[in-house]
Amino acid sequence: MSLMSFPPAPSSTSATGPRSVFDGRMPAEPGDLRIEARGIAPVPGHHRYGGPGRLFTVWFAPNLTMTGVFTGTVGIALGLDVPTALAAVVLGTLIGAVPTAYLGTWGSRTGAGQLPLARLAFGRSVLVPGLLQWLSSVAWDALIGLFGGDALARLCGWPFWLGVLVMMLGQGSLGVLGYEAIHRLQKLMTFVLAAAFAALAFRLPDSVQHAAAAHGADRAGAFVLTSTIALSLALSWAPYASDFSRYLPQDTSRPRMFWYTLLGVSVSFVAVQSLGLWGASVFTDQTARGVEGLLGGGILGGLGLLAVALAALCSNAMNDYSGSLALQTIGLRVPRPFAAALAAVLGFPLVLWMHAADTTARFQNVLLFVGYWIPGFVAVVAVDWFARARAGEPVDPTTESVRSRSGRPALVAFCAAFAAAVPFMNTGLYTGPVAAALHGADLAYYAAFLTALVVYAPFRLRRRPAV
């Protein structure tokens, strides 16, 4: 089997075992918590189950993390007042959530994950976005594990490194168990975490005044940057989207899938970022300490820290799961459970690095840099999908060959998108000339998306893909 051909979807697993590391055991029904060995091979139609409603909980619970709360404090730190910062958060979140919701509808139709599906457009060139996606999953492990590990360490009286280590072991185990274990956990944690964060909001001061420190063009730049950071959070799920809908039946309503995903992503992110901007004076770099201070050191404080740790566990399990599919997509023949555990292992030293110095600066730098490649990726795969739908082309990953397709046009558009984004970037490590001229406004995501459309759409819409 070529590394770049779609693995077949066997009707059953033979007595001698699966055909390759890409195939393997699949969950058979809701609640089947045995280890999912299934890798990037599409899920056959007869093995699908579940309904679109589970997409709300799987996209709601993982966003109720202190990462989102900490991100919400950024608008205040940039000099915005609460209403203006909230408007920026809502705008950015909705813009980022729409592509994630749209891409998520592909899972039920094809039975394939998002990076494996990207090979339809990228061909052999999928190596580039696949590697970036895998590295991004490791980075997200660190971004979220930073706060979860801190909370666990405070709860148990451990040193920081031990809290992070236990956190990584837990999330890696969930990533190993796979699709159904993650869905079931997110359903339970939707209610648990919603209650915990509501209690946290209740304990915040009744009146918090954050007067605008930025004015004029500086205020406009801060608004755009705050909006872009919110957008980056919601859009970061786009390369994962169909990974968590690939077991849904093929006839599942795509509009319902879209709206459940959109609501799950947007409502959760707006809620936690609103909490962050409201309590910006409390939630500093050490957000776990802020939670402990708000809720007190008794049972309520302990439950709050436990909720923070569980929230990180929920989110990072999804990072490890999708990271395992990305690692197989680039051609590495490693079992999916092993690949999921590997992402958690590599996230551990990155957490320690972020914790060792200026957490705010390193957090923002990692958050933005892990997402700048995503708009170009979304534009390319969306155009390819649109072209197929317009031409009435069948989309069957189990039969379509990508071995003879270099994917050069998609790769050119992808690279051009990133290059176009560079002048618009604004991070602590680099500020592009356009961003500087616009008083810090980061428009890199928009520049990347539009560039990829302009470069790739004319080619793809006038030609059929090689098969």
C-alpha positions in Angstrom: 0.0 0.0 0.0 1.4 3.4 -0.9 1.8 5.8 1.9 -0.3 8.3 -0.1 -3.2 6.1 -1.1 -6.3 6.0 1.0 -6.2 2.8 3.1 -9.1 0.5 2.4 -12.0 0.2 4.7 -12.3 -3.5 5.4 -15.8 -5.0 6.1 -14.4 -6.7 9.2 -11.2 -7.5 11.0 -9.9 -10.9 10.1 -8.6 -13.5 12.5 -5.1 -12.5 11.6 -5.7 -8.9 12.6 -6.1 -5.6 10.7 -4.6 -5.2 7.3 -2.3 -2.3 8.4 -1.8 0.2 11.2 -4.3 2.5 9.4 -7.1 0.0 9.9 -8.1 -1.7 13.2 -10.8 -2.0 15.7 -13.6 0.6 15.8 -16.2 1.5 18.5 -19.4 -0.3 17.6 -21.9 1.8 19.6 -22.3 4.7 22.1 -20.5 3.7 25.3 -18.0 1.2 23.6 -14.9 2.3 25.5 -12.5 -0.3 24.3 -9.3 1.1 22.7 -9.9 2.4 19.2 -7.2 1.1 16.9 -8.7 2.6 13.8 -6.4 5.1 12.2 -6.9 7.1 9.0 -8.8 4.4 7.1 -12.3 5.7 6.4 -15.0 4.3 8.6 -17.3 2.0 6.6 -21.0 3.0 6.3 -22.3 -0.1 8.2 -20.1 0.8 11.2 -21.6 4.3 11.7 -23.7 5.3 14.7 -24.8 8.3 16.8 -26.7 11.5 16.0 -25.7 15.1 15.3 -26.6 16.3 18.8 -23.4 14.8 20.2 -21.4 17.3 18.2 -22.6 20.1 20.5 -21.1 18.5 23.6 -17.9 17.3 21.9 -17.2 20.9 20.8 -18.6 22.6 24.0 -16.8 21.0 26.9 -13.2 21.1 25.6 -13.3 24.9 25.3 -14.2 25.5 28.9 -10.6 25.8 29.9 -8.4 28.4 31.6 -6.7 28.9 28.3 -9.8 30.6 27.0 -10.2 32.6 30.2 -6.6 33.8 30.0 -7.1 34.7 26.4 -10.1 36.8 27.4 -7.8 38.9 29.6 -5.8 40.0 26.6 -8.3 42.6 25.4 -8.2 44.4 28.8 -4.4 44.1 28.8 -4.3 45.8 25.4 -6.3 48.8 26.8 -9.9 48.1 25.8 -12.9 48.5 28.0 -15.1 45.5 28.7 -17.9 46.2 26.2 -15.5 46.8 23.4 -13.4 43.8 24.2 -16.5 41.7 24.4 -17.6 42.8 21.0 -14.2 41.9 19.6 -14.3 38.4 21.2 -17.8 37.7 19.9 -16.9 38.8 16.3 -13.7 36.9 16.2 -15.2 33.7 17.7 -18.0 33.6 15.2 -15.7 34.2 12.2 -13.5 31.4 13.4 -16.3 29.0 14.3 -18.0 29.0 10.9 -15.2 27.1 9.0 -14.9 24.6 11.8 -18.6 23.9 11.7 -18.6 23.6 7.9 -15.6 21.2 7.7 -17.2 19.1 10.4 -20.0 18.2 8.1 -17.6 16.2 5.9 -17.1 13.5 8.5 -20.5 11.8 8.1 -20.4 11.9 4.3 -16.9 10.3 3.9 -16.1 8.5 7.2 -12.7 10.2 7.1 -10.8 12.6 9.4 -9.9 16.1 8.3 -6.2 15.7 7.5 -6.8 12.4 5.7 -9.5 14.2 3.6 -7.1 17.0 2.8 -5.1 14.6 0.6 -7.9 14.9 -2.0 -6.6 18.5 -2.6 -3.0 18.3 -1.5 -2.1 14.8 -2.8 1.5 13.9 -1.8 2.0 17.5 -0.6 -0.2 16.8 2.4 3.1 16.2 4.2 3.4 20.0 4.9 0.0 20.7 6.5 0.0 17.3 8.1 3.3 18.0 9.8 2.1 21.4 10.9 -1.1 20.0 12.3 0.8 17.4 14.3 3.2 20.1 15.7 0.2 22.3 16.5 -1.5 19.5 18.5 1.7 19.2 20.6 1.7 23.0 21.0 -1.9 23.0 22.1 -1.1 20.3 24.6 1.3 22.8 26.2 -1.0 25.8 25.9 -3.8 24.0 27.8 -1.7 21.7 29.9 0.0 24.7 31.4 -3.1 25.7 33.4 -4.4 22.2 33.9 -1.1 21.0 35.3 -0.8 24.1 37.6 -4.3 23.5 38.9 -3.6 19.8 39.6 -0.4 20.7 41.3 -2.1 23.2 43.6 -4.9 20.8 44.3 -2.6 18.0 45.4 0.2 20.0 46.9 2.6 18.7 44.2 5.5 20.5 42.4 4.4 22.1 39.1 6.2 19.5 37.0 4.5 16.6 38.7 1.1 18.1 38.1 1.9 18.6 34.4 3.2 15.0 34.2 0.0 13.5 35.7 -2.1 15.7 33.4 -0.2 14.5 30.3 -0.6 10.9 31.4 -4.3 11.3 31.8 -4.9 13.0 28.5 -2.6 10.7 26.7 -4.6 7.7 28.0 -7.9 9.3 26.7 -6.3 9.9 23.3 -5.3 6.3 23.2 -8.9 5.1 24.0 -10.0 7.2 21.1 -13.2 8.5 19.5 -16.0 7.1 21.7 -14.2 7.7 25.0 -13.7 11.3 24.1 -17.4 11.8 23.1 -18.6 10.2 26.3 -16.3 12.2 28.5 -17.3 15.5 26.8 -21.0 14.8 27.2 -20.5 14.3 31.0 -18.1 17.2 31.3 -20.4 19.6 29.5 -22.6 19.7 32.6 -19.8 19.5 35.2 -17.7 22.2 33.7 -20.6 24.5 32.8 -21.6 24.4 36.5 -18.0 24.9 37.7 -17.5 28.0 35.5 -20.9 29.4 36.4 -19.8 29.1 40.1 -16.6 30.9 39.2 -18.5 33.7 37.4 -20.8 34.0 40.4 -17.8 34.7 42.7 -16.4 37.4 40.6 -16.9 41.0 41.8 -20.3 42.4 40.9 -18.8 45.5 39.4 -15.5 45.5 37.5 -14.3 48.7 35.9 -11.7 48.5 33.2 -11.5 52.0 31.7 -10.2 52.1 28.1 -6.5 52.9 28.2 -6.1 52.8 24.4 -7.6 55.6 22.2 -8.0 56.4 18.6 -6.0 54.3 16.2 -4.4 52.4 19.1 -7.9 51.4 20.2 -8.8 50.2 16.7 -5.6 48.2 16.5 -6.3 46.6 19.9 -9.8 45.7 18.9 -8.6 43.9 15.8 -5.8 42.1 17.6 -8.3 41.0 20.3 -10.7 39.8 17.7 -7.9 37.9 15.8 -6.8 36.1 19.0 -10.4 35.0 19.6 -10.7 33.9 15.9 -7.5 31.9 16.3 -9.0 29.9 19.2 -12.2 28.9 17.3 -10.4 28.3 14.0 -7.7 26.1 15.6 -10.3 23.3 15.7 -10.8 23.4 11.9 -8.1 20.9 11.0 -9.7 18.5 13.6 -13.3 19.1 12.6 -14.4 15.9 10.8 -12.3 13.7 13.1 -15.1 13.8 15.6 -18.0 13.3 13.1 -16.5 10.5 11.0 -18.5 7.8 12.8 -21.9 9.5 12.2 -24.2 7.8 9.6 -23.9 9.1 6.1 -27.5 10.3 6.0 -27.0 12.5 9.1 -28.4 16.0 8.6 -25.6 18.3 7.6 -27.4 21.5 8.5 -28.0 20.1 12.0 -24.3 19.0 12.2 -23.3 22.6 11.2 -25.4 24.3 13.8 -24.6 22.0 16.7 -20.9 22.5 16.0 -21.2 26.2 15.5 -23.1 26.6 18.8 -20.8 24.3 20.7 -17.7 26.2 19.7 -19.0 29.7 19.8 -21.0 29.6 23.0 -18.2 28.0 25.0 -15.5 30.2 23.8 -17.5 33.4 24.2 -18.4 32.4 27.7 -14.9 31.7 29.0 -13.3 34.7 27.3 -16.1 36.9 28.7 -15.1 35.5 32.1 -11.5 36.4 31.5 -12.1 39.9 30.4 -14.5 40.5 33.3 -12.0 39.2 35.8 -8.8 40.3 34.1 -7.5 41.8 37.4 -7.9 38.4 39.1 -6.8 36.1 36.3 -3.1 36.9 35.8 -0.5 34.6 34.5 -1.3 32.2 37.3 -5.0 31.6 36.4 -5.2 28.6 38.7 -4.1 30.7 41.6 -6.8 33.2 40.6 -9.4 30.5 40.8 -8.2 29.3 44.1 -8.2 32.9 45.4 -11.8 33.5 44.2 -13.3 30.3 45.5 -11.2 30.1 48.7 -9.1 27.3 50.0 -11.8 24.9 51.2 -13.9 22.4 49.4 -15.2 24.9 46.9 -11.7 26.0 46.0 -10.6 22.4 45.6 -13.6 21.6 43.3 -12.7 24.7 41.3 -9.1 23.5 40.8 -10.3 20.0 39.9 -12.6 21.5 37.3 -9.7 23.4 35.7 -7.7 20.3 35.6 -10.5 18.2 34.1 -11.2 20.9 31.5 -7.6 20.7 30.3 -7.9 16.9 30.2 -10.9 17.1 28.0 -9.4 19.5 25.5 -6.0 17.9 25.3 -7.4 14.4 24.7 -8.8 15.8 21.5 -5.5 17.3 20.6 -3.7 14.0 21.1 -6.4 12.1 19.1 -6.3 14.4 16.1 -2.5 14.5 16.3 -2.4 10.8 16.0 -4.4 10.9 12.7 -2.1 13.7 11.4 1.0 11.6 12.1 -0.4 8.8 10.1 -1.5 11.1 7.3 2.1 12.3 6.6 3.0 8.6 6.0 4.3 7.3 9.3 3.1 3.7 9.9 2.6 3.9 13.6 -0.4 2.6 15.4 -2.9 5.3 16.2 -2.9 4.7 20.0 0.9 5.0 20.1 0.8 8.2 18.0 -1.7 9.7 20.4 0.5 8.9 23.4 3.5 10.4 21.6 1.9 13.9 21.3 1.3 14.0 25.1 4.9 13.0 25.8 6.3 15.8 23.6 3.9 18.4 25.1 5.5 18.0 28.5 8.8 19.8 28.0 7.0 22.6 26.1 4.8 23.2 29.1 7.9 23.5 31.3 9.5 26.0 28.8 6.4 28.2 28.8 6.2 28.2 32.6 9.9 29.0 33.1 9.7 32.7 32.1 7.2 35.3 30.9 4.1 33.2 30.5 2.0 36.0 29.0 4.4 36.7 26.1 5.2 33.0 25.4 1.6 32.0 25.6 0.5 34.7 23.0 3.4 33.9 20.7 2.7 30.1 20.7 -1.1 30.7 20.4 -0.8 32.9 17.3 2.0 31.0 15.5 0.3 27.6 15.8 -2.6 29.0 13.9 -1.2 31.2 11.1 -1.1 28.2 8.7 -4.7 27.2 9.2 -6.6 29.9 7.0 -4.6 28.9 3.9 -5.4 25.2 4.6 -9.1 25.9 5.1 -9.3 27.9 1.9 -7.7 25.1 -0.2 -9.7 22.2 1.1 -13.0 24.2 1.0 -12.4 25.2 -2.6 -11.6 21.6 -3.5 -14.8 20.4 -1.8 -16.9 23.1 -3.5 -15.5 22.2 -6.9 -16.3 18.5 -6.4 -19.9 19.4 -5.3 -20.4 21.7 -8.2 -19.2 19.1 -10.7 -21.2 16.3 -9.0 -18.0 14.3 -8.5 -18.3 11.4 -6.1 -16.2 11.7 -2.9 -15.1 8.2 -1.8 -11.8 8.2 0.0 -11.7 4.4 -0.1 -11.5 4.3 -3.9 -9.9 7.6 -4.9 -6.2 7.4 -5.6 -3.9 10.3 -4.8 -0.6 8.5 -5.5 -0.2 10.2 -8.9 -1.2 13.7 -7.7 1.6 15.9 -6.4 -0.8 18.5 -5.1 1.5 21.3 -6.3 -1.2 23.9 -6.9 -2.6 23.4 -3.4 0.9 23.6 -1.9 1.7 26.7 -3.8 -1.5 28.4 -2.6 -0.9 27.2 0.9 2.7 28.6 1.0 1.6 31.8 -0.7 -1.0 32.3 1.9 1.5 32.1 4.7 3.9 34.4 3.0 1.1 36.9 2.5 0.3 36.7 6.2 3.8 37.6 7.4 3.6 41.5 6.9 0.3 41.4 8.8 1.4 39.4 11.9 1.7 40.9 15.3 3.4 38.7 18.0 5.9 39.3 20.7 8.6 37.7 18.5 7.7 39.6 15.3 5.6 42.5 14.2 5.1 42.9 10.5 5.3 46.3 8.8 1.6 46.4 8.0 0.6 45.4 11.6 2.9 48.1 12.9 1.4 50.7 10.6 -2.1 49.7 11.7 -1.3 50.2 15.4 -0.9 46.5 16.2 -3.9 45.3 14.3 -3.2 41.6 13.2 -4.9 40.9 9.9 -2.7 37.9 9.0 -5.6 35.4 9.1 -7.6 37.3 6.7 -4.7 38.0 4.4 -3.8 34.3 4.3 -7.3 33.1 3.6 -7.9 35.5 0.7 -4.5 34.8 -0.8 -5.1 31.1 -0.9 -8.5 31.6 -2.5 -7.1 33.9 -5.2 -4.2 31.5 -6.0 -6.0 28.2 -5.8 -9.6 28.8 -6.9 -8.9 29.7 -10.6 -6.9 26.5 -11.0 -9.2 24.1 -9.1 -12.5 25.4 -10.5 -11.4 25.0 -14.2 -9.9 21.6 -13.9 -10.8 18.2 -12.6 -8.4 16.5 -10.2 -6.1 13.8 -11.5 -7.3 10.3 -10.5 
